[in-house]
Amino acid sequence: MRLLLDESVPRRLRQALPAHTVKTVVEMGWGGMKNGALLARAAQEFEAFITVDQNLAYQQNHATLPLAVIVLLASSNKLQALLPLIPRLEAALTSLQPRSLVQIKA
């Protein structure tokens, strides 16, 4: 699956997702874009957007999202706090539906 990591997600998280093609917002040259524009742009190349921005769930209507959004809920956005969520993230990716918003927590 093609995944895009938000600016707030450590880029090293991609190493925990070897079965997927993972890029970062910065790597794509989309740093600083507003969420709506970013999601529209990302939908052209990716199947899912991964973020730790809990406000995204309230800022965007998930029914109109151009791609699936996964919000990782952890004590911080540090890699050590996010790595325990990887098994649940992988499970969610197997049944991920377009235009859905999924929250993954410990």
Phi, psi and omega in degrees: 000145178270119185239142177243125178268130177296163179300331183278355180261130179300132183296336179292349177298334180301331180295337178275359182234055187294340182278358185237159172270116186238128176235164176250159178302315181295317179302325180280352181082021184252016180302140177083356179290147175292152186305315181300311180293321180297315181294321178296317179293316181297325182299338180286339185231347186231157178263336181211149179244126181249129183219166170247005181284098182292338179288340181303324180298332181264341183272337185237141174278111187298335179292338181253006180296140180283349178206173178286143178237132178242124178254119177271121182255107181222173181293337176202178177262016176285148183306317182299326179282332183272331183303322178297344180276350185302315179301320178290324177297312179300319178296318179295324181295332182291335181237020184294133178254143175301152178062029179247159175236119183241133176252129181247121178226161182293000000 
